[in-house]
Amino acid sequence: MPNNINERGLTDREMLQLCLELEKGRCRSIGNTMLETSHTELRDLYRTFFESADQNQVSLYELMSSKGWYKTDQASAEQVTKVQEFMQNNLHPDHNA
């Protein structure tokens, strides 16, 4: 069912979703740029931008979640353990030798 009934424009939920996607994109873009920057002061500036975008996306997520517009499943202890083991085995394979 469409949310834009009678051409009323974007709903609050749609606007927040768009803002959240933009902030996620900013985080990815700034993070990639930061990884490719060798100049220390410029890298620190990008880090500041990243932290701002990250905080924005967290705030948007929390607002949407509080309204029931962004639902996530809680990971089980078994799922957490499985991911931890996977990360340990693949990020530090020499520790398992």
Backbone as XML, in Angstrom:
<?xml version="1.0"?>
<chain id="A" units="angstrom">
  <residue number="1" name="MET">
    <atom name="N" x="0.845" y="-1.167" z="0.000"/>
    <atom name="CA" x="0.000" y="0.000" z="0.000"/>
    <atom name="C" x="0.899" y="1.241" z="0.000"/>
  </residue>
  <residue number="2" name="PRO">
    <atom name="N" x="0.642" y="2.193" z="-0.899"/>
    <atom name="CA" x="1.489" y="3.384" z="-0.954"/>
    <atom name="C" x="1.321" y="4.267" z="0.270"/>
  </residue>
  <residue number="3" name="ASN">
    <atom name="N" x="2.420" y="4.924" z="0.654"/>
    <atom name="CA" x="2.385" y="5.829" z="1.806"/>
    <atom name="C" x="1.994" y="7.244" z="1.417"/>
  </residue>
  <residue number="4" name="ASN">
    <atom name="N" x="2.125" y="7.586" z="0.135"/>
    <atom name="CA" x="1.861" y="8.947" z="-0.323"/>
    <atom name="C" x="0.436" y="9.058" z="-0.861"/>
  </residue>
  <residue number="5" name="ILE">
    <atom name="N" x="-0.513" y="8.873" z="0.003"/>
    <atom name="CA" x="-1.910" y="8.918" z="-0.389"/>
    <atom name="C" x="-2.293" y="10.351" z="-0.734"/>
  </residue>
  <residue number="6" name="ASN">
    <atom name="N" x="-2.982" y="10.523" z="-1.844"/>
    <atom name="CA" x="-3.461" y="11.832" z="-2.303"/>
    <atom name="C" x="-2.349" y="12.866" z="-2.434"/>
  </residue>
  <residue number="7" name="GLU">
    <atom name="N" x="-1.167" y="12.420" z="-2.864"/>
    <atom name="CA" x="-0.041" y="13.317" z="-3.143"/>
    <atom name="C" x="0.328" y="14.214" z="-1.975"/>
  </residue>
  <residue number="8" name="ARG">
    <atom name="N" x="0.313" y="13.656" z="-0.771"/>
    <atom name="CA" x="0.652" y="14.433" z="0.424"/>
    <atom name="C" x="2.147" y="14.561" z="0.638"/>
  </residue>
  <residue number="9" name="GLY">
    <atom name="N" x="2.945" y="13.956" z="-0.189"/>
    <atom name="CA" x="4.401" y="14.018" z="-0.014"/>
    <atom name="C" x="4.903" y="12.877" z="0.843"/>
  </residue>
  <residue number="10" name="LEU">
    <atom name="N" x="6.154" y="12.997" z="1.273"/>
    <atom name="CA" x="6.788" y="11.944" z="2.061"/>
    <atom name="C" x="6.233" y="11.923" z="3.480"/>
  </residue>
  <residue number="11" name="THR">
    <atom name="N" x="6.121" y="10.726" z="4.017"/>
    <atom name="CA" x="5.726" y="10.583" z="5.411"/>
    <atom name="C" x="6.943" y="10.832" z="6.299"/>
  </residue>
  <residue number="12" name="ASP">
    <atom name="N" x="6.711" y="11.028" z="7.585"/>
    <atom name="CA" x="7.824" y="11.194" z="8.530"/>
    <atom name="C" x="8.750" y="9.990" z="8.477"/>
  </residue>
  <residue number="13" name="ARG">
    <atom name="N" x="8.166" y="8.808" z="8.403"/>
    <atom name="CA" x="8.960" y="7.584" z="8.360"/>
    <atom name="C" x="9.845" y="7.557" z="7.111"/>
  </residue>
  <residue number="14" name="GLU">
    <atom name="N" x="9.292" y="7.921" z="5.975"/>
    <atom name="CA" x="10.068" y="7.922" z="4.733"/>
    <atom name="C" x="11.197" y="8.947" z="4.787"/>
  </residue>
  <residue number="15" name="MET">
    <atom name="N" x="10.914" y="10.114" z="5.337"/>
    <atom name="CA" x="11.955" y="11.142" z="5.448"/>
    <atom name="C" x="13.082" y="10.686" z="6.364"/>
  </residue>
  <residue number="16" name="LEU">
    <atom name="N" x="12.725" y="10.072" z="7.486"/>
    <atom name="CA" x="13.761" y="9.577" z="8.404"/>
    <atom name="C" x="14.558" y="8.453" z="7.769"/>
  </residue>
  <residue number="17" name="GLN">
    <atom name="N" x="13.885" y="7.580" z="7.021"/>
    <atom name="CA" x="14.584" y="6.487" z="6.342"/>
    <atom name="C" x="15.575" y="7.035" z="5.328"/>
  </residue>
  <residue number="18" name="LEU">
    <atom name="N" x="15.168" y="8.043" z="4.578"/>
    <atom name="CA" x="16.076" y="8.665" z="3.610"/>
    <atom name="C" x="17.267" y="9.313" z="4.309"/>
  </residue>
  <residue number="19" name="CYS">
    <atom name="N" x="17.006" y="10.025" z="5.403"/>
    <atom name="CA" x="18.098" y="10.653" z="6.162"/>
    <atom name="C" x="19.052" y="9.603" z="6.704"/>
  </residue>
  <residue number="20" name="LEU">
    <atom name="N" x="18.508" y="8.506" z="7.211"/>
    <atom name="CA" x="19.347" y="7.431" z="7.741"/>
    <atom name="C" x="20.223" y="6.843" z="6.637"/>
  </residue>
  <residue number="21" name="GLU">
    <atom name="N" x="19.640" y="6.597" z="5.475"/>
    <atom name="CA" x="20.419" y="6.047" z="4.361"/>
    <atom name="C" x="21.509" y="7.025" z="3.921"/>
  </residue>
  <residue number="22" name="LEU">
    <atom name="N" x="21.204" y="8.311" z="3.918"/>
    <atom name="CA" x="22.219" y="9.311" z="3.567"/>
    <atom name="C" x="23.371" y="9.307" z="4.564"/>
  </residue>
  <residue number="23" name="GLU">
    <atom name="N" x="23.059" y="9.220" z="5.849"/>
    <atom name="CA" x="24.117" y="9.209" z="6.864"/>
    <atom name="C" x="24.950" y="7.936" z="6.780"/>
  </residue>
  <residue number="24" name="LYS">
    <atom name="N" x="24.313" y="6.810" z="6.515"/>
    <atom name="CA" x="25.070" y="5.566" z="6.332"/>
    <atom name="C" x="26.021" y="5.703" z="5.147"/>
  </residue>
  <residue number="25" name="GLY">
    <atom name="N" x="25.525" y="6.305" z="4.068"/>
    <atom name="CA" x="26.361" y="6.533" z="2.889"/>
    <atom name="C" x="27.522" y="7.464" z="3.186"/>
  </residue>
  <residue number="26" name="ARG">
    <atom name="N" x="27.251" y="8.519" z="3.979"/>
    <atom name="CA" x="28.331" y="9.425" z="4.385"/>
    <atom name="C" x="29.386" y="8.671" z="5.176"/>
  </residue>
  <residue number="27" name="CYS">
    <atom name="N" x="28.945" y="7.809" z="6.094"/>
    <atom name="CA" x="29.902" y="7.028" z="6.899"/>
    <atom name="C" x="30.775" y="6.158" z="6.000"/>
  </residue>
  <residue number="28" name="ARG">
    <atom name="N" x="30.154" y="5.480" z="5.041"/>
    <atom name="CA" x="30.936" y="4.627" z="4.134"/>
    <atom name="C" x="31.920" y="5.451" z="3.306"/>
  </residue>
  <residue number="29" name="SER">
    <atom name="N" x="31.450" y="6.557" z="2.756"/>
    <atom name="CA" x="32.288" y="7.398" z="1.908"/>
    <atom name="C" x="33.448" y="8.012" z="2.695"/>
  </residue>
  <residue number="30" name="ILE">
    <atom name="N" x="33.143" y="8.580" z="3.845"/>
    <atom name="CA" x="34.190" y="9.200" z="4.661"/>
    <atom name="C" x="35.170" y="8.139" z="5.151"/>
  </residue>
  <residue number="31" name="GLY">
    <atom name="N" x="34.652" y="6.979" z="5.556"/>
    <atom name="CA" x="35.531" y="5.897" z="6.016"/>
    <atom name="C" x="36.487" y="5.447" z="4.930"/>
  </residue>
  <residue number="32" name="ASN">
    <atom name="N" x="35.965" y="5.276" z="3.711"/>
    <atom name="CA" x="36.832" y="4.882" z="2.597"/>
    <atom name="C" x="37.872" y="5.944" z="2.305"/>
  </residue>
  <residue number="33" name="THR">
    <atom name="N" x="37.463" y="7.204" z="2.327"/>
    <atom name="CA" x="38.401" y="8.297" z="2.075"/>
    <atom name="C" x="39.467" y="8.344" z="3.161"/>
  </residue>
  <residue number="34" name="MET">
    <atom name="N" x="39.046" y="8.173" z="4.401"/>
    <atom name="CA" x="39.974" y="8.199" z="5.525"/>
    <atom name="C" x="41.028" y="7.093" z="5.385"/>
  </residue>
  <residue number="35" name="LEU">
    <atom name="N" x="40.594" y="5.927" z="4.935"/>
    <atom name="CA" x="41.529" y="4.815" z="4.772"/>
    <atom name="C" x="42.569" y="5.081" z="3.686"/>
  </residue>
  <residue number="36" name="GLU">
    <atom name="N" x="42.238" y="5.932" z="2.734"/>
    <atom name="CA" x="43.145" y="6.229" z="1.618"/>
    <atom name="C" x="43.957" y="7.503" z="1.833"/>
  </residue>
  <residue number="37" name="THR">
    <atom name="N" x="43.777" y="8.153" z="2.965"/>
    <atom name="CA" x="44.459" y="9.426" z="3.229"/>
    <atom name="C" x="45.721" y="9.194" z="4.039"/>
  </residue>
  <residue number="38" name="SER">
    <atom name="N" x="46.837" y="9.664" z="3.521"/>
    <atom name="CA" x="48.102" y="9.490" z="4.227"/>
    <atom name="C" x="48.486" y="10.719" z="5.046"/>
  </residue>
  <residue number="39" name="HIS">
    <atom name="N" x="47.894" y="11.861" z="4.767"/>
    <atom name="CA" x="48.201" y="13.094" z="5.481"/>
    <atom name="C" x="47.519" y="13.065" z="6.851"/>
  </residue>
  <residue number="40" name="THR">
    <atom name="N" x="48.300" y="13.128" z="7.923"/>
    <atom name="CA" x="47.786" y="12.944" z="9.282"/>
    <atom name="C" x="46.706" y="13.948" z="9.655"/>
  </residue>
  <residue number="41" name="GLU">
    <atom name="N" x="46.928" y="15.219" z="9.391"/>
    <atom name="CA" x="45.947" y="16.237" z="9.771"/>
    <atom name="C" x="44.649" y="16.094" z="8.978"/>
  </residue>
  <residue number="42" name="LEU">
    <atom name="N" x="44.778" y="15.756" z="7.698"/>
    <atom name="CA" x="43.589" y="15.537" z="6.873"/>
    <atom name="C" x="42.828" y="14.300" z="7.351"/>
  </residue>
  <residue number="43" name="ARG">
    <atom name="N" x="43.581" y="13.268" z="7.706"/>
    <atom name="CA" x="42.954" y="12.042" z="8.229"/>
    <atom name="C" x="42.192" y="12.340" z="9.522"/>
  </residue>
  <residue number="44" name="ASP">
    <atom name="N" x="42.767" y="13.166" z="10.395"/>
    <atom name="CA" x="42.090" y="13.548" z="11.634"/>
    <atom name="C" x="40.818" y="14.338" z="11.343"/>
  </residue>
  <residue number="45" name="LEU">
    <atom name="N" x="40.858" y="15.190" z="10.332"/>
    <atom name="CA" x="39.673" y="15.952" z="9.945"/>
    <atom name="C" x="38.570" y="15.013" z="9.450"/>
  </residue>
  <residue number="46" name="TYR">
    <atom name="N" x="38.935" y="14.055" z="8.610"/>
    <atom name="CA" x="37.962" y="13.070" z="8.135"/>
    <atom name="C" x="37.401" y="12.244" z="9.301"/>
  </residue>
  <residue number="47" name="ARG">
    <atom name="N" x="38.246" y="11.940" z="10.276"/>
    <atom name="CA" x="37.790" y="11.181" z="11.439"/>
    <atom name="C" x="36.713" y="11.973" z="12.190"/>
  </residue>
  <residue number="48" name="THR">
    <atom name="N" x="36.898" y="13.286" z="12.315"/>
    <atom name="CA" x="35.904" y="14.142" z="12.953"/>
    <atom name="C" x="34.595" y="14.117" z="12.170"/>
  </residue>
  <residue number="49" name="PHE">
    <atom name="N" x="34.700" y="14.199" z="10.831"/>
    <atom name="CA" x="33.500" y="14.132" z="9.993"/>
    <atom name="C" x="32.796" y="12.782" z="10.159"/>
  </residue>
  <residue number="50" name="PHE">
    <atom name="N" x="33.603" y="11.715" z="10.212"/>
    <atom name="CA" x="33.035" y="10.380" z="10.363"/>
    <atom name="C" x="32.283" y="10.254" z="11.688"/>
  </residue>
  <residue number="51" name="GLU">
    <atom name="N" x="32.900" y="10.729" z="12.750"/>
    <atom name="CA" x="32.256" y="10.638" z="14.067"/>
    <atom name="C" x="30.934" y="11.395" z="14.095"/>
  </residue>
  <residue number="52" name="SER">
    <atom name="N" x="30.883" y="12.534" z="13.425"/>
    <atom name="CA" x="29.641" y="13.308" z="13.342"/>
    <atom name="C" x="28.573" y="12.546" z="12.569"/>
  </residue>
  <residue number="53" name="ALA">
    <atom name="N" x="28.930" y="12.005" z="11.421"/>
    <atom name="CA" x="27.978" y="11.233" z="10.607"/>
    <atom name="C" x="27.531" y="9.986" z="11.348"/>
  </residue>
  <residue number="54" name="ASP">
    <atom name="N" x="28.454" y="9.337" z="12.040"/>
    <atom name="CA" x="28.122" y="8.143" z="12.809"/>
    <atom name="C" x="27.117" y="8.475" z="13.913"/>
  </residue>
  <residue number="55" name="GLN">
    <atom name="N" x="27.347" y="9.563" z="14.625"/>
    <atom name="CA" x="26.417" y="9.949" z="15.684"/>
    <atom name="C" x="25.050" y="10.306" z="15.103"/>
  </residue>
  <residue number="56" name="ASN">
    <atom name="N" x="25.039" y="10.959" z="13.947"/>
    <atom name="CA" x="23.770" y="11.280" z="13.291"/>
    <atom name="C" x="22.991" y="10.016" z="12.948"/>
  </residue>
  <residue number="57" name="GLN">
    <atom name="N" x="23.687" y="9.024" z="12.390"/>
    <atom name="CA" x="22.977" y="7.806" z="12.003"/>
    <atom name="C" x="22.495" y="7.037" z="13.223"/>
  </residue>
  <residue number="58" name="VAL">
    <atom name="N" x="23.256" y="7.062" z="14.311"/>
    <atom name="CA" x="22.812" y="6.406" z="15.541"/>
    <atom name="C" x="21.552" y="7.089" z="16.071"/>
  </residue>
  <residue number="59" name="SER">
    <atom name="N" x="21.548" y="8.413" z="16.072"/>
    <atom name="CA" x="20.382" y="9.161" z="16.554"/>
    <atom name="C" x="19.153" y="8.881" z="15.692"/>
  </residue>
  <residue number="60" name="LEU">
    <atom name="N" x="19.339" y="8.851" z="14.375"/>
    <atom name="CA" x="18.217" y="8.555" z="13.487"/>
    <atom name="C" x="17.711" y="7.135" z="13.703"/>
  </residue>
  <residue number="61" name="TYR">
    <atom name="N" x="18.640" y="6.183" z="13.824"/>
    <atom name="CA" x="18.244" y="4.800" z="14.093"/>
    <atom name="C" x="17.448" y="4.704" z="15.391"/>
  </residue>
  <residue number="62" name="GLU">
    <atom name="N" x="17.954" y="5.339" z="16.458"/>
    <atom name="CA" x="17.273" y="5.259" z="17.756"/>
    <atom name="C" x="15.876" y="5.873" z="17.692"/>
  </residue>
  <residue number="63" name="LEU">
    <atom name="N" x="15.730" y="6.978" z="16.977"/>
    <atom name="CA" x="14.416" y="7.606" z="16.822"/>
    <atom name="C" x="13.470" y="6.684" z="16.064"/>
  </residue>
  <residue number="64" name="MET">
    <atom name="N" x="13.945" y="6.134" z="14.968"/>
    <atom name="CA" x="13.106" y="5.228" z="14.181"/>
    <atom name="C" x="12.760" y="3.976" z="14.978"/>
  </residue>
  <residue number="65" name="SER">
    <atom name="N" x="13.721" y="3.445" z="15.700"/>
    <atom name="CA" x="13.486" y="2.248" z="16.506"/>
    <atom name="C" x="12.458" y="2.525" z="17.597"/>
  </residue>
  <residue number="66" name="SER">
    <atom name="N" x="12.538" y="3.700" z="18.219"/>
    <atom name="CA" x="11.594" y="4.036" z="19.297"/>
    <atom name="C" x="10.165" y="4.149" z="18.782"/>
  </residue>
  <residue number="67" name="LYS">
    <atom name="N" x="10.014" y="4.457" z="17.498"/>
    <atom name="CA" x="8.692" y="4.574" z="16.892"/>
    <atom name="C" x="8.230" y="3.252" z="16.267"/>
  </residue>
  <residue number="68" name="GLY">
    <atom name="N" x="9.098" y="2.231" z="16.331"/>
    <atom name="CA" x="8.761" y="0.934" z="15.753"/>
    <atom name="C" x="8.947" y="0.895" z="14.244"/>
  </residue>
  <residue number="69" name="TRP">
    <atom name="N" x="9.694" y="1.845" z="13.700"/>
    <atom name="CA" x="9.898" y="1.934" z="12.254"/>
    <atom name="C" x="11.162" y="1.243" z="11.783"/>
  </residue>
  <residue number="70" name="TYR">
    <atom name="N" x="11.998" y="0.783" z="12.707"/>
    <atom name="CA" x="13.240" y="0.099" z="12.354"/>
    <atom name="C" x="13.419" y="-1.021" z="13.363"/>
  </residue>
  <residue number="71" name="LYS">
    <atom name="N" x="13.099" y="-2.205" z="12.933"/>
    <atom name="CA" x="13.140" y="-3.348" z="13.845"/>
    <atom name="C" x="14.325" y="-4.235" z="13.508"/>
  </residue>
  <residue number="72" name="THR">
    <atom name="N" x="15.008" y="-4.670" z="14.548"/>
    <atom name="CA" x="16.121" y="-5.600" z="14.386"/>
    <atom name="C" x="15.900" y="-6.791" z="15.310"/>
  </residue>
  <residue number="73" name="ASP">
    <atom name="N" x="16.377" y="-7.937" z="14.866"/>
    <atom name="CA" x="16.282" y="-9.139" z="15.691"/>
    <atom name="C" x="17.447" y="-9.176" z="16.664"/>
  </residue>
  <residue number="74" name="GLN">
    <atom name="N" x="17.183" y="-9.646" z="17.864"/>
    <atom name="CA" x="18.226" y="-9.808" z="18.876"/>
    <atom name="C" x="19.003" y="-11.083" z="18.564"/>
  </residue>
  <residue number="75" name="ALA">
    <atom name="N" x="20.321" y="-10.984" z="18.529"/>
    <atom name="CA" x="21.158" y="-12.151" z="18.263"/>
    <atom name="C" x="21.186" y="-13.052" z="19.496"/>
  </residue>
  <residue number="76" name="SER">
    <atom name="N" x="21.152" y="-14.351" z="19.242"/>
    <atom name="CA" x="21.261" y="-15.308" z="20.340"/>
    <atom name="C" x="22.717" y="-15.421" z="20.770"/>
  </residue>
  <residue number="77" name="ALA">
    <atom name="N" x="22.938" y="-15.968" z="21.956"/>
    <atom name="CA" x="24.302" y="-16.175" z="22.452"/>
    <atom name="C" x="25.077" y="-17.074" z="21.491"/>
  </residue>
  <residue number="78" name="GLU">
    <atom name="N" x="24.399" y="-18.061" z="20.930"/>
    <atom name="CA" x="25.034" y="-18.972" z="19.977"/>
    <atom name="C" x="25.484" y="-18.231" z="18.713"/>
  </residue>
  <residue number="79" name="GLN">
    <atom name="N" x="24.646" y="-17.326" z="18.217"/>
    <atom name="CA" x="25.005" y="-16.554" z="17.029"/>
    <atom name="C" x="26.198" y="-15.643" z="17.308"/>
  </residue>
  <residue number="80" name="VAL">
    <atom name="N" x="26.219" y="-15.017" z="18.469"/>
    <atom name="CA" x="27.335" y="-14.137" z="18.842"/>
    <atom name="C" x="28.626" y="-14.938" z="18.915"/>
  </residue>
  <residue number="81" name="THR">
    <atom name="N" x="28.583" y="-16.097" z="19.547"/>
    <atom name="CA" x="29.763" y="-16.960" z="19.667"/>
    <atom name="C" x="30.255" y="-17.389" z="18.288"/>
  </residue>
  <residue number="82" name="LYS">
    <atom name="N" x="29.330" y="-17.740" z="17.418"/>
    <atom name="CA" x="29.687" y="-18.178" z="16.070"/>
    <atom name="C" x="30.408" y="-17.065" z="15.305"/>
  </residue>
  <residue number="83" name="VAL">
    <atom name="N" x="29.910" y="-15.845" z="15.401"/>
    <atom name="CA" x="30.547" y="-14.713" z="14.720"/>
    <atom name="C" x="31.908" y="-14.415" z="15.338"/>
  </residue>
  <residue number="84" name="GLN">
    <atom name="N" x="32.005" y="-14.462" z="16.662"/>
    <atom name="CA" x="33.286" y="-14.214" z="17.327"/>
    <atom name="C" x="34.333" y="-15.231" z="16.863"/>
  </residue>
  <residue number="85" name="GLU">
    <atom name="N" x="33.950" y="-16.486" z="16.803"/>
    <atom name="CA" x="34.879" y="-17.525" z="16.365"/>
    <atom name="C" x="35.293" y="-17.312" z="14.920"/>
  </residue>
  <residue number="86" name="PHE">
    <atom name="N" x="34.326" y="-16.966" z="14.075"/>
    <atom name="CA" x="34.619" y="-16.720" z="12.670"/>
    <atom name="C" x="35.615" y="-15.574" z="12.527"/>
  </residue>
  <residue number="87" name="MET">
    <atom name="N" x="35.368" y="-14.478" z="13.255"/>
    <atom name="CA" x="36.243" y="-13.310" z="13.165"/>
    <atom name="C" x="37.638" y="-13.639" z="13.683"/>
  </residue>
  <residue number="88" name="GLN">
    <atom name="N" x="37.722" y="-14.359" z="14.787"/>
    <atom name="CA" x="39.027" y="-14.721" z="15.332"/>
    <atom name="C" x="39.801" y="-15.606" z="14.363"/>
  </residue>
  <residue number="89" name="ASN">
    <atom name="N" x="39.115" y="-16.542" z="13.727"/>
    <atom name="CA" x="39.767" y="-17.457" z="12.803"/>
    <atom name="C" x="40.180" y="-16.780" z="11.502"/>
  </residue>
  <residue number="90" name="ASN">
    <atom name="N" x="39.447" y="-15.769" z="11.089"/>
    <atom name="CA" x="39.734" y="-15.144" z="9.804"/>
    <atom name="C" x="40.541" y="-13.859" z="9.907"/>
  </residue>
  <residue number="91" name="LEU">
    <atom name="N" x="40.504" y="-13.189" z="11.034"/>
    <atom name="CA" x="41.297" y="-11.974" z="11.191"/>
    <atom name="C" x="42.671" y="-12.269" z="11.764"/>
  </residue>
  <residue number="92" name="HIS">
    <atom name="N" x="42.781" y="-13.326" z="12.531"/>
    <atom name="CA" x="44.059" y="-13.701" z="13.151"/>
    <atom name="C" x="44.295" y="-15.203" z="12.970"/>
  </residue>
  <residue number="93" name="PRO">
    <atom name="N" x="44.429" y="-15.667" z="11.725"/>
    <atom name="CA" x="44.596" y="-17.118" z="11.504"/>
    <atom name="C" x="45.869" y="-17.669" z="12.112"/>
  </residue>
  <residue number="94" name="ASP">
    <atom name="N" x="46.888" y="-16.814" z="12.294"/>
    <atom name="CA" x="48.138" y="-17.297" z="12.869"/>
    <atom name="C" x="48.001" y="-17.624" z="14.357"/>
  </residue>
  <residue number="95" name="HIS">
    <atom name="N" x="46.975" y="-17.094" z="15.023"/>
    <atom name="CA" x="46.773" y="-17.386" z="16.449"/>
    <atom name="C" x="46.236" y="-18.795" z="16.668"/>
  </residue>
  <residue number="96" name="ASN">
    <atom name="N" x="45.718" y="-19.418" z="15.618"/>
    <atom name="CA" x="45.113" y="-20.738" z="15.746"/>
    <atom name="C" x="46.064" y="-21.856" z="15.321"/>
  </residue>
  <residue number="97" name="ALA">
    <atom name="N" x="47.273" y="-21.507" z="14.969"/>
    <atom name="CA" x="48.217" y="-22.513" z="14.466"/>
    <atom name="C" x="48.817" y="-23.314" z="15.587"/>
  </residue>
</chain>
